[in-house]
Structures are given as C-alpha cells and as structure tokens.
Amino acid sequence: MKRYAIYGAGSLGTVLGAYITKNGEKIDLINRNKAHVAALNDTGAHITGTVEMTVPVTAITPDQMEGKYDVILLLTKQLQNIEVVTMLKDYLSESGVIVTLQNGLPEPDIAEIVGENHTMGCVVEWGATLAGPGHCILTSDPESLSFHMGKMKGITDEQYVLVKELLEKMCPVHEEENLLGARWSKLLINATFSGLGTVMGGTFGTVSGTKEGRQVAIRCMKECIDVGRADGISFAPVQGKDITKLFYYTGTLKRMFGTLLLPIAMKKHAAIEPSMLQDLKNKKPCEVDAINGVVCEYGKKNNIPTPINNRIAEVIKKIQAGELEPKFENIRLFDDLLK
C-alpha cells in the first residue's frame, strides 16, 4: 500500500489534503503548528471561499512521523529547504519522491540533497489563505484550478504517474514538457502580483484592479520576461494563455494594451492574498529572495536591469524589518521608475 504525505500543510497544503482525502486517498497532513493539527484532527479541514466543505483528515506534527512515504508533497517555504529536505530524506521509500510545489526554482537544490531520482517539481495554479486553525479559504475560482508538472531527469514513468494520479484527486494536472518554462511563468506571476500585492498590503486584485498597481505590474512582467529570455528560457503558457505575447512590449502602445488586459487576465485569481503578505502579517520571514530576488539574481547574471524587482524586494524587506507597513500608498515608492 502506497503512503502519501503533505509536508507543510498550511493554506495550500490543507486545501490539497482535503480534496485528496475527500476523493478517496489517504494522506498525512504534516505541520508544526500544533493548534492547526489539533483542529484538523478534531473537526476536519474546513474549506471556505470559492467552495464550502469540511473533510475529516489525518494530521500530525513532524515529530510524529513514522515509516517511509512513497510521495511527499513539499509546501514549506524555501527558506527551510536544507533543513527540511535533509530530514525528509530519511522518510522516503526506496523509490519515493519529494514533489516540490514551492515558488521560485527549488528543484536543483532539493535534488542535490535527495538525488534527481527522488526529486519532482510541480507548478500550482491556484491560491489559498489560512484563516485560522483547521480553516482555509480557497481564493481561486474552482474552474481555474490546475497543476503543471513535467517529467524530470531521473524520474521513472511509474513515479510520474503515481504523483499525477494523486494530484488529480484535486484538479487537472497538465503534462508540461517545458517545466522550467512553466516555473518561470509562475515566477513572473508571483514576482509581479505576490510581490506588489505584498508591497500594497492587498491581493492580486489590488494590483490588477488599480491604475497605480497596473502601471508598475506591466513593467515588472517585462523585466521577468527579459531576464528569463536572456537565460534561454521559453516561457510556458499559463492555463492556455501565452503571457509573453499578451504582456510583453517594446513600445508605449503595446504596453498600454497589456496594462488594460491585466484585470481580465487576473479575474479568477483576484482574491488571492500573497503568501509573503500572510507571512509578514504572522511576523514570519517571507521568501522574497526566492521570488523577486531570483529575478534580480538572474538579471545580474545576464546583465539585464531589474529596477522594479529590486525595488519590490527592497520595500518588502523594509516591511519585514518593521520600517514600513504594507499599504496601498507604497506604490508611490515606484513613481521614479515609471518615468
């Protein structure tokens, strides 16, 4: 009998675990938050927002882990990867895999610890918020939920199918030949909407639904595309849409057109609250270095200027240090970069 776990079962992991359990598969939800674990075991995973359901689940803390798992879905912050993945290595079965559903580009570092034959990557195309112990809010339209996953070096067909069928207990899994391109497409979205949403103290819709947010967002997206292309990346479509064709520009007219499209493109995900903002509200360090910081890092590597992403990272770090508050007025801190 195969054994499955979600390590880091916070907002996304709880929603995912609820769907997997509801649809007939047993999976352990693992989280260090004892109050959250207790609530999950006592009253089930309560999911609200764009859906309404309460699902009895099995939840444990890391110190309660036993035996070996065939699939561990990893949803912790990348800040903890060296410590967490090194620990999880001892809980993998002989052919077991760690599937990272994290932001950024985490696969290479994970593979260094557990090996390529135990490492898989998956891009999550939906969002959720942890409202309280045992209670999560799904913030994406149920019709827009999807995963994008590719066959990686060292992974067998059997391992791939096992993970794909597990994730399909929640929503469609799109087989992605260009996984690195899908990663960069998700990085672009997170750098833009999670980054600016955190700066502005709001949601993805706060960015796409305001003139001030859109003016900065379209420039952030261009930076990400320029950096990725300079590194040889071919950006993968996002839910069937070619984001580079829609939002990349070289002149004012195309920039204006892309700016007008942003509210339409983000309509089904407008309620997503950035995970970085959630962390800052909970007085936790956020993973800006694994999101906007990655764009800046690759920009330096390829001699591509990234002033918008540099400023987003700078502002978020000031918020984290208590020097600024996350609020709408922070968008004015980008005015000098719009000239």
C-alpha atoms as a printed R data frame, in Angstrom:
    type eleno elety resid chain resno       x      y       z
1   ATOM     1    CA   MET     A     1   0.000  0.000   0.000
2   ATOM     2    CA   LYS     A     2   1.410  3.401  -1.034
3   ATOM     3    CA   ARG     A     3   1.881  6.085   1.594
4   ATOM     4    CA   TYR     A     4   1.481  9.798   0.946
5   ATOM     5    CA   ALA     A     5   2.173 12.975   2.919
6   ATOM     6    CA   ILE     A     6   1.903 16.737   2.575
7   ATOM     7    CA   TYR     A     7   4.747 18.375   4.473
8   ATOM     8    CA   GLY     A     8   3.963 21.981   5.329
9   ATOM     9    CA   ALA     A     9   0.187 21.614   5.310
10  ATOM    10    CA   GLY     A    10  -0.682 25.274   5.754
11  ATOM    11    CA   SER     A    11  -3.086 27.079   3.438
12  ATOM    12    CA   LEU     A    12  -2.362 25.325   0.132
13  ATOM    13    CA   GLY     A    13  -1.484 22.006   1.746
14  ATOM    14    CA   THR     A    14  -4.658 21.849   3.819
15  ATOM    15    CA   VAL     A    15  -6.860 22.561   0.804
16  ATOM    16    CA   LEU     A    16  -4.964 19.990  -1.264
17  ATOM    17    CA   GLY     A    17  -5.139 17.415   1.530
18  ATOM    18    CA   ALA     A    18  -8.872 17.973   1.937
19  ATOM    19    CA   TYR     A    19  -9.509 17.352  -1.762
20  ATOM    20    CA   ILE     A    20  -7.276 14.272  -1.897
21  ATOM    21    CA   THR     A    21  -8.927 12.788   1.194
22  ATOM    22    CA   LYS     A    22 -12.426 13.672   0.028
23  ATOM    23    CA   ASN     A    23 -11.776 11.867  -3.242
24  ATOM    24    CA   GLY     A    24 -10.734  8.611  -1.645
25  ATOM    25    CA   GLU     A    25  -6.999  8.668  -0.955
26  ATOM    26    CA   LYS     A    26  -5.383  8.539   2.474
27  ATOM    27    CA   ILE     A    27  -2.724 11.189   3.049
28  ATOM    28    CA   ASP     A    28  -0.990 12.581   6.152
29  ATOM    29    CA   LEU     A    29  -1.100 16.361   6.595
30  ATOM    30    CA   ILE     A    30   2.077 17.377   8.442
31  ATOM    31    CA   ASN     A    31   2.509 20.768  10.104
32  ATOM    32    CA   ARG     A    32   4.498 22.167  13.031
33  ATOM    33    CA   ASN     A    33   1.528 24.272  14.191
34  ATOM    34    CA   LYS     A    34   0.043 22.113  16.952
35  ATOM    35    CA   ALA     A    35  -3.178 24.132  17.156
36  ATOM    36    CA   HIS     A    36  -3.746 23.696  13.429
37  ATOM    37    CA   VAL     A    37  -3.018 19.952  13.616
38  ATOM    38    CA   ALA     A    38  -5.346 19.535  16.587
39  ATOM    39    CA   ALA     A    39  -8.174 21.383  14.820
40  ATOM    40    CA   LEU     A    40  -7.733 19.291  11.665
41  ATOM    41    CA   ASN     A    41  -7.982 16.080  13.673
42  ATOM    42    CA   ASP     A    42 -10.848 17.260  15.884
43  ATOM    43    CA   THR     A    43 -13.166 18.948  13.378
44  ATOM    44    CA   GLY     A    44 -11.647 18.260   9.951
45  ATOM    45    CA   ALA     A    45 -10.312 20.560   7.250
46  ATOM    46    CA   HIS     A    46 -12.839 23.376   6.882
47  ATOM    47    CA   ILE     A    47 -12.534 24.965   3.430
48  ATOM    48    CA   THR     A    48 -14.461 28.113   2.547
49  ATOM    49    CA   GLY     A    49 -14.150 30.881  -0.029
50  ATOM    50    CA   THR     A    50 -14.977 29.744  -3.535
51  ATOM    51    CA   VAL     A    51 -16.071 26.340  -2.154
52  ATOM    52    CA   GLU     A    52 -17.656 25.162   1.091
53  ATOM    53    CA   MET     A    53 -16.692 21.799   2.608
54  ATOM    54    CA   THR     A    54 -15.437 20.166   5.778
55  ATOM    55    CA   VAL     A    55 -13.413 16.986   5.327
56  ATOM    56    CA   PRO     A    56 -12.156 14.644   8.084
57  ATOM    57    CA   VAL     A    57  -8.381 14.352   7.607
58  ATOM    58    CA   THR     A    58  -5.344 12.817   9.294
59  ATOM    59    CA   ALA     A    59  -2.884 15.417  10.588
60  ATOM    60    CA   ILE     A    60   0.369 15.023  12.523
61  ATOM    61    CA   THR     A    61   3.319 17.099  13.670
62  ATOM    62    CA   PRO     A    62   6.820 16.337  12.295
63  ATOM    63    CA   ASP     A    63   7.888 14.562  15.494
64  ATOM    64    CA   GLN     A    64   5.019 12.075  14.976
65  ATOM    65    CA   MET     A    65   6.246 10.937  11.561
66  ATOM    66    CA   GLU     A    66   6.929  7.214  11.211
67  ATOM    67    CA   GLY     A    67   7.919  4.834   8.443
68  ATOM    68    CA   LYS     A    68   8.529  5.604   4.782
69  ATOM    69    CA   TYR     A    69   6.488  7.567   2.254
70  ATOM    70    CA   ASP     A    70   6.217  6.986  -1.484
71  ATOM    71    CA   VAL     A    71   5.268 10.606  -2.195
72  ATOM    72    CA   ILE     A    72   5.914 13.667  -0.040
73  ATOM    73    CA   LEU     A    73   4.338 16.859  -1.379
74  ATOM    74    CA   LEU     A    74   6.507 19.721  -0.114
75  ATOM    75    CA   LEU     A    75   4.828 23.054   0.675
76  ATOM    76    CA   THR     A    76   7.108 24.708   3.218
77  ATOM    77    CA   LYS     A    77   8.935 27.964   2.474
78  ATOM    78    CA   GLN     A    78  12.215 27.605   0.607
79  ATOM    79    CA   LEU     A    79  13.996 29.325   3.492
80  ATOM    80    CA   GLN     A    80  13.808 25.981   5.323
81  ATOM    81    CA   ASN     A    81  14.706 23.646   2.453
82  ATOM    82    CA   ILE     A    82  18.171 22.499   3.505
83  ATOM    83    CA   GLU     A    83  16.990 21.556   6.999
84  ATOM    84    CA   VAL     A    84  13.601 20.162   5.955
85  ATOM    85    CA   VAL     A    85  14.658 18.174   2.883
86  ATOM    86    CA   THR     A    86  17.647 16.667   4.712
87  ATOM    87    CA   MET     A    87  15.236 15.454   7.388
88  ATOM    88    CA   LEU     A    88  12.659 14.177   4.893
89  ATOM    89    CA   LYS     A    89  15.290 12.127   3.066
90  ATOM    90    CA   ASP     A    90  15.098  9.527   5.849
91  ATOM    91    CA   TYR     A    91  11.331  9.183   5.358
92  ATOM    92    CA   LEU     A    92  11.424  8.336   1.644
93  ATOM    93    CA   SER     A    93  10.823  4.807   0.428
94  ATOM    94    CA   GLU     A    94  13.382  3.261  -1.928
95  ATOM    95    CA   SER     A    95  11.597  4.754  -4.954
96  ATOM    96    CA   GLY     A    96   9.948  7.599  -3.060
97  ATOM    97    CA   VAL     A    97   9.859 11.171  -4.354
98  ATOM    98    CA   ILE     A    98   9.711 14.643  -2.885
99  ATOM    99    CA   VAL     A    99   7.463 16.783  -5.067
100 ATOM   100    CA   THR     A   100   8.136 20.477  -4.551
101 ATOM   101    CA   LEU     A   101   5.082 22.683  -5.032
102 ATOM   102    CA   GLN     A   102   7.030 25.695  -3.805
103 ATOM   103    CA   ASN     A   103   7.562 29.038  -5.501
104 ATOM   104    CA   GLY     A   104  10.715 30.012  -7.349
105 ATOM   105    CA   LEU     A   105  13.167 27.466  -8.771
106 ATOM   106    CA   PRO     A   106  13.648 24.955  -5.922
107 ATOM   107    CA   GLU     A   107  14.285 21.684  -7.794
108 ATOM   108    CA   PRO     A   108  18.101 21.859  -8.242
109 ATOM   109    CA   ASP     A   109  18.828 22.433  -4.543
110 ATOM   110    CA   ILE     A   110  16.440 19.654  -3.494
111 ATOM   111    CA   ALA     A   111  17.999 17.244  -5.997
112 ATOM   112    CA   GLU     A   112  21.421 17.949  -4.504
113 ATOM   113    CA   ILE     A   113  20.174 16.584  -1.186
114 ATOM   114    CA   VAL     A   114  17.994 13.608  -2.179
115 ATOM   115    CA   GLY     A   115  19.103 12.958  -5.765
116 ATOM   116    CA   GLU     A   116  17.444 13.555  -9.129
117 ATOM   117    CA   ASN     A   117  15.706 10.176  -8.952
118 ATOM   118    CA   HIS     A   118  13.834 11.379  -5.856
119 ATOM   119    CA   THR     A   119  13.010 14.953  -6.975
120 ATOM   120    CA   MET     A   120   9.980 16.217  -8.864
121 ATOM   121    CA   GLY     A   121   8.606 19.719  -9.448
122 ATOM   122    CA   CYS     A   122   5.048 20.918  -9.858
123 ATOM   123    CA   VAL     A   123   3.618 24.381 -10.512
124 ATOM   124    CA   VAL     A   124   0.469 25.324  -8.561
125 ATOM   125    CA   GLU     A   125  -2.024 27.491 -10.465
126 ATOM   126    CA   TRP     A   126  -4.319 28.482  -7.588
127 ATOM   127    CA   GLY     A   127  -4.215 30.193  -4.220
128 ATOM   128    CA   ALA     A   128  -5.471 29.853  -0.658
129 ATOM   129    CA   THR     A   129  -5.234 31.588   2.713
130 ATOM   130    CA   LEU     A   130  -5.025 30.125   6.213
131 ATOM   131    CA   ALA     A   131  -7.871 31.777   8.152
132 ATOM   132    CA   GLY     A   132  -7.291 30.004  11.457
133 ATOM   133    CA   PRO     A   133  -6.607 26.554  12.940
134 ATOM   134    CA   GLY     A   134  -8.219 23.980  10.650
135 ATOM   135    CA   HIS     A   135  -9.815 26.662   8.445
136 ATOM   136    CA   CYS     A   136  -8.551 27.658   4.984
137 ATOM   137    CA   ILE     A   137 -10.009 29.927   2.319
138 ATOM   138    CA   LEU     A   138  -9.721 28.834  -1.303
139 ATOM   139    CA   THR     A   139  -9.280 32.123  -3.171
140 ATOM   140    CA   SER     A   140  -9.252 30.899  -6.789
141 ATOM   141    CA   ASP     A   141 -12.260 30.075  -8.954
142 ATOM   142    CA   PRO     A   142 -12.850 26.282  -8.778
143 ATOM   143    CA   GLU     A   143 -12.952 26.172 -12.582
144 ATOM   144    CA   SER     A   144  -9.428 27.608 -12.785
145 ATOM   145    CA   LEU     A   145  -7.651 25.118 -10.503
146 ATOM   146    CA   SER     A   146  -4.749 23.255 -12.115
147 ATOM   147    CA   PHE     A   147  -1.253 21.858 -11.685
148 ATOM   148    CA   HIS     A   148   1.542 21.824 -14.263
149 ATOM   149    CA   MET     A   149   4.057 19.011 -13.960
150 ATOM   150    CA   GLY     A   150   6.821 17.675 -16.201
151 ATOM   151    CA   LYS     A   151   8.868 14.523 -16.400
152 ATOM   152    CA   MET     A   152  12.250 15.317 -14.906
153 ATOM   153    CA   LYS     A   153  15.649 13.708 -15.348
154 ATOM   154    CA   GLY     A   154  15.968 10.556 -13.241
155 ATOM   155    CA   ILE     A   155  12.225 10.115 -12.678
156 ATOM   156    CA   THR     A   156  10.580  6.924 -13.948
157 ATOM   157    CA   ASP     A   157   7.216  6.726 -15.697
158 ATOM   158    CA   GLU     A   158   5.876  4.858 -12.665
159 ATOM   159    CA   GLN     A   159   6.879  7.645 -10.286
160 ATOM   160    CA   TYR     A   160   5.431 10.293 -12.578
161 ATOM   161    CA   VAL     A   161   2.082  8.527 -12.986
162 ATOM   162    CA   LEU     A   162   1.834  7.908  -9.227
163 ATOM   163    CA   VAL     A   163   2.211 11.625  -8.466
164 ATOM   164    CA   LYS     A   164  -0.027 12.716 -11.328
165 ATOM   165    CA   GLU     A   165  -2.884 10.459 -10.232
166 ATOM   166    CA   LEU     A   166  -2.526 11.683  -6.645
167 ATOM   167    CA   LEU     A   167  -2.747 15.361  -7.613
168 ATOM   168    CA   GLU     A   168  -5.648 14.662  -9.962
169 ATOM   169    CA   LYS     A   169  -7.694 13.868  -6.852
170 ATOM   170    CA   MET     A   170  -7.958 17.667  -6.611
171 ATOM   171    CA   CYS     A   171  -7.820 19.119 -10.131
172 ATOM   172    CA   PRO     A   172  -6.384 18.625 -13.630
173 ATOM   173    CA   VAL     A   173  -2.653 18.024 -13.983
174 ATOM   174    CA   HIS     A   174  -1.239 19.339 -17.241
175 ATOM   175    CA   GLU     A   175   1.768 17.425 -18.522
176 ATOM   176    CA   GLU     A   176   4.367 20.105 -19.106
177 ATOM   177    CA   GLU     A   177   7.268 19.291 -21.418
178 ATOM   178    CA   ASN     A   178   8.762 22.696 -20.669
179 ATOM   179    CA   LEU     A   179   8.772 22.528 -16.856
180 ATOM   180    CA   LEU     A   180  11.457 25.185 -16.486
181 ATOM   181    CA   GLY     A   181   9.393 27.460 -18.710
182 ATOM   182    CA   ALA     A   182   6.341 26.791 -16.530
183 ATOM   183    CA   ARG     A   183   8.403 27.586 -13.443
184 ATOM   184    CA   TRP     A   184   9.461 30.918 -14.935
185 ATOM   185    CA   SER     A   185   5.887 31.744 -15.938
186 ATOM   186    CA   LYS     A   186   4.784 31.145 -12.335
187 ATOM   187    CA   LEU     A   187   7.796 33.119 -11.088
188 ATOM   188    CA   LEU     A   188   6.707 36.030 -13.289
189 ATOM   189    CA   ILE     A   189   3.203 35.945 -11.811
190 ATOM   190    CA   ASN     A   190   4.471 35.687  -8.244
191 ATOM   191    CA   ALA     A   191   7.138 38.369  -8.665
192 ATOM   192    CA   THR     A   192   4.516 40.710 -10.069
193 ATOM   193    CA   PHE     A   193   1.298 40.021  -8.193
194 ATOM   194    CA   SER     A   194   2.584 38.473  -4.976
195 ATOM   195    CA   GLY     A   195   5.430 40.972  -4.812
196 ATOM   196    CA   LEU     A   196   3.337 44.063  -5.487
197 ATOM   197    CA   GLY     A   197   0.345 42.692  -3.573
198 ATOM   198    CA   THR     A   198   2.609 42.408  -0.520
199 ATOM   199    CA   VAL     A   199   4.001 45.903  -1.028
200 ATOM   200    CA   MET     A   200   0.450 47.291  -1.309
201 ATOM   201    CA   GLY     A   201  -0.945 45.234   1.568
202 ATOM   202    CA   GLY     A   202  -3.624 43.689  -0.605
203 ATOM   203    CA   THR     A   203  -4.500 40.927  -3.022
204 ATOM   204    CA   PHE     A   204  -3.630 40.071  -6.612
205 ATOM   205    CA   GLY     A   205  -6.741 42.081  -7.479
206 ATOM   206    CA   THR     A   206  -5.387 45.120  -5.633
207 ATOM   207    CA   VAL     A   207  -2.560 45.123  -8.160
208 ATOM   208    CA   SER     A   208  -4.540 44.335 -11.318
209 ATOM   209    CA   GLY     A   209  -7.611 46.350 -10.324
210 ATOM   210    CA   THR     A   210  -5.925 49.710  -9.804
211 ATOM   211    CA   LYS     A   211  -4.268 52.037 -12.293
212 ATOM   212    CA   GLU     A   212  -1.315 52.574  -9.958
213 ATOM   213    CA   GLY     A   213  -0.752 48.843  -9.494
214 ATOM   214    CA   ARG     A   214  -1.078 48.038 -13.198
215 ATOM   215    CA   GLN     A   215   1.466 50.678 -14.205
216 ATOM   216    CA   VAL     A   216   4.132 49.007 -12.085
217 ATOM   217    CA   ALA     A   217   2.946 45.443 -12.759
218 ATOM   218    CA   ILE     A   218   3.339 45.603 -16.534
219 ATOM   219    CA   ARG     A   219   6.919 46.807 -16.122
220 ATOM   220    CA   CYS     A   220   7.657 44.081 -13.593
221 ATOM   221    CA   MET     A   221   6.382 41.472 -16.039
222 ATOM   222    CA   LYS     A   222   8.598 42.838 -18.826
223 ATOM   223    CA   GLU     A   223  11.653 42.639 -16.566
224 ATOM   224    CA   CYS     A   224  10.896 38.992 -15.762
225 ATOM   225    CA   ILE     A   225  10.468 38.124 -19.431
226 ATOM   226    CA   ASP     A   226  13.665 39.948 -20.424
227 ATOM   227    CA   VAL     A   227  15.649 38.164 -17.718
228 ATOM   228    CA   GLY     A   228  14.206 34.735 -18.499
229 ATOM   229    CA   ARG     A   229  14.766 35.072 -22.228
230 ATOM   230    CA   ALA     A   230  18.347 36.219 -21.641
231 ATOM   231    CA   ASP     A   231  18.869 32.970 -19.716
232 ATOM   232    CA   GLY     A   232  17.473 30.911 -22.598
233 ATOM   233    CA   ILE     A   233  14.013 30.352 -21.117
234 ATOM   234    CA   SER     A   234  10.976 29.788 -23.314
235 ATOM   235    CA   PHE     A   235   8.029 30.801 -21.133
236 ATOM   236    CA   ALA     A   236   5.264 28.187 -20.975
237 ATOM   237    CA   PRO     A   237   1.605 29.146 -21.435
238 ATOM   238    CA   VAL     A   238  -0.396 29.758 -18.258
239 ATOM   239    CA   GLN     A   239  -3.762 27.982 -18.395
240 ATOM   240    CA   GLY     A   240  -3.577 28.053 -22.175
241 ATOM   241    CA   LYS     A   241  -2.584 31.736 -22.486
242 ATOM   242    CA   ASP     A   242   0.757 32.930 -23.891
243 ATOM   243    CA   ILE     A   243   1.648 35.556 -21.302
244 ATOM   244    CA   THR     A   244   4.657 36.807 -23.240
245 ATOM   245    CA   LYS     A   245   2.528 37.521 -26.293
246 ATOM   246    CA   LEU     A   246  -0.142 39.230 -24.192
247 ATOM   247    CA   PHE     A   247   2.005 41.322 -21.891
248 ATOM   248    CA   TYR     A   248   5.448 41.836 -23.404
249 ATOM   249    CA   TYR     A   249   6.009 45.180 -25.067
250 ATOM   250    CA   THR     A   250   8.671 47.214 -26.792
251 ATOM   251    CA   GLY     A   251   6.631 50.376 -27.286
252 ATOM   252    CA   THR     A   252   4.091 52.534 -25.458
253 ATOM   253    CA   LEU     A   253   1.047 51.309 -27.402
254 ATOM   254    CA   LYS     A   254   1.645 47.613 -26.654
255 ATOM   255    CA   ARG     A   255   2.390 48.479 -23.017
256 ATOM   256    CA   MET     A   256  -0.960 50.276 -22.764
257 ATOM   257    CA   PHE     A   257  -2.720 47.285 -24.341
258 ATOM   258    CA   GLY     A   258  -1.100 44.833 -21.908
259 ATOM   259    CA   THR     A   259  -1.967 47.090 -18.987
260 ATOM   260    CA   LEU     A   260  -5.642 47.086 -19.975
261 ATOM   261    CA   LEU     A   261  -5.651 43.288 -20.160
262 ATOM   262    CA   LEU     A   262  -4.369 42.733 -16.616
263 ATOM   263    CA   PRO     A   263  -7.742 42.889 -14.770
264 ATOM   264    CA   ILE     A   264  -9.252 40.435 -17.245
265 ATOM   265    CA   ALA     A   265  -6.323 38.027 -17.004
266 ATOM   266    CA   MET     A   266  -6.367 38.021 -13.185
267 ATOM   267    CA   LYS     A   267 -10.155 37.987 -12.714
268 ATOM   268    CA   LYS     A   268 -10.373 34.379 -11.455
269 ATOM   269    CA   HIS     A   269  -7.426 34.855  -9.102
270 ATOM   270    CA   ALA     A   270  -8.074 38.421  -7.909
271 ATOM   271    CA   ALA     A   271  -8.904 37.321  -4.342
272 ATOM   272    CA   ILE     A   272  -5.530 35.621  -3.766
273 ATOM   273    CA   GLU     A   273  -3.679 37.091  -0.807
274 ATOM   274    CA   PRO     A   274   0.088 36.806  -1.370
275 ATOM   275    CA   SER     A   275   1.768 34.177   0.770
276 ATOM   276    CA   MET     A   276   4.527 36.689   1.505
277 ATOM   277    CA   LEU     A   277   1.967 39.100   2.927
278 ATOM   278    CA   GLN     A   278   0.444 36.302   5.003
279 ATOM   279    CA   ASP     A   279   3.893 35.567   6.442
280 ATOM   280    CA   LEU     A   280   4.560 39.213   7.270
281 ATOM   281    CA   LYS     A   281   1.173 39.526   8.994
282 ATOM   282    CA   ASN     A   282   2.103 36.494  11.089
283 ATOM   283    CA   LYS     A   283   5.509 38.008  11.941
284 ATOM   284    CA   LYS     A   284   7.346 35.350   9.932
285 ATOM   285    CA   PRO     A   285  10.204 35.913   7.476
286 ATOM   286    CA   CYS     A   286   8.937 35.780   3.890
287 ATOM   287    CA   GLU     A   287  10.565 34.266   0.813
288 ATOM   288    CA   VAL     A   288  11.090 37.387  -1.276
289 ATOM   289    CA   ASP     A   289  14.643 36.237  -2.067
290 ATOM   290    CA   ALA     A   290  13.183 33.098  -3.686
291 ATOM   291    CA   ILE     A   291  10.772 35.154  -5.801
292 ATOM   292    CA   ASN     A   292  11.742 38.718  -6.770
293 ATOM   293    CA   GLY     A   293  15.261 38.006  -5.541
294 ATOM   294    CA   VAL     A   294  15.636 35.251  -8.142
295 ATOM   295    CA   VAL     A   295  14.687 37.665 -10.928
296 ATOM   296    CA   CYS     A   296  17.267 40.158  -9.638
297 ATOM   297    CA   GLU     A   297  19.918 37.444  -9.332
298 ATOM   298    CA   TYR     A   298  19.406 36.206 -12.895
299 ATOM   299    CA   GLY     A   299  19.267 39.809 -14.083
300 ATOM   300    CA   LYS     A   300  22.748 40.436 -12.699
301 ATOM   301    CA   LYS     A   301  23.975 37.182 -14.213
302 ATOM   302    CA   ASN     A   302  22.726 38.189 -17.676
303 ATOM   303    CA   ASN     A   303  23.350 41.966 -17.443
304 ATOM   304    CA   ILE     A   304  19.623 42.766 -17.581
305 ATOM   305    CA   PRO     A   305  18.483 45.714 -15.385
306 ATOM   306    CA   THR     A   306  15.721 44.836 -12.907
307 ATOM   307    CA   PRO     A   307  14.876 48.139 -11.164
308 ATOM   308    CA   ILE     A   308  11.229 47.228 -10.447
309 ATOM   309    CA   ASN     A   309  12.074 43.843  -8.916
310 ATOM   310    CA   ASN     A   310  14.955 45.406  -6.987
311 ATOM   311    CA   ARG     A   311  12.571 47.982  -5.525
312 ATOM   312    CA   ILE     A   312   9.897 45.367  -4.686
313 ATOM   313    CA   ALA     A   313  12.483 43.284  -2.793
314 ATOM   314    CA   GLU     A   314  13.809 46.395  -1.047
315 ATOM   315    CA   VAL     A   315  10.354 47.549   0.088
316 ATOM   316    CA   ILE     A   316   9.296 44.079   1.272
317 ATOM   317    CA   LYS     A   317  12.495 43.746   3.315
318 ATOM   318    CA   LYS     A   318  11.779 47.118   4.913
319 ATOM   319    CA   ILE     A   319   8.280 45.905   5.783
320 ATOM   320    CA   GLN     A   320   9.766 42.737   7.254
321 ATOM   321    CA   ALA     A   321  12.186 44.843   9.324
322 ATOM   322    CA   GLY     A   322   9.321 46.980  10.647
323 ATOM   323    CA   GLU     A   323  10.473 50.123   8.819
324 ATOM   324    CA   LEU     A   324   7.359 50.246   6.619
325 ATOM   325    CA   GLU     A   325   3.777 48.977   6.778
326 ATOM   326    CA   PRO     A   326   2.237 47.039   3.885
327 ATOM   327    CA   LYS     A   327  -0.205 49.590   2.453
328 ATOM   328    CA   PHE     A   328  -1.585 50.880  -0.832
329 ATOM   329    CA   GLU     A   329   0.403 54.122  -0.613
330 ATOM   330    CA   ASN     A   330   3.654 52.182  -1.001
331 ATOM   331    CA   ILE     A   331   3.019 52.028  -4.743
332 ATOM   332    CA   ARG     A   332   4.138 55.673  -4.833
333 ATOM   333    CA   LEU     A   333   7.642 54.418  -3.982
334 ATOM   334    CA   PHE     A   334   7.876 53.305  -7.625
335 ATOM   335    CA   ASP     A   335   6.982 56.657  -9.182
336 ATOM   336    CA   ASP     A   336  10.594 57.489 -10.068
337 ATOM   337    CA   LEU     A   337  10.890 54.224 -12.022
338 ATOM   338    CA   LEU     A   338   7.895 54.977 -14.260
339 ATOM   339    CA   LYS     A   339   9.469 57.967 -15.991
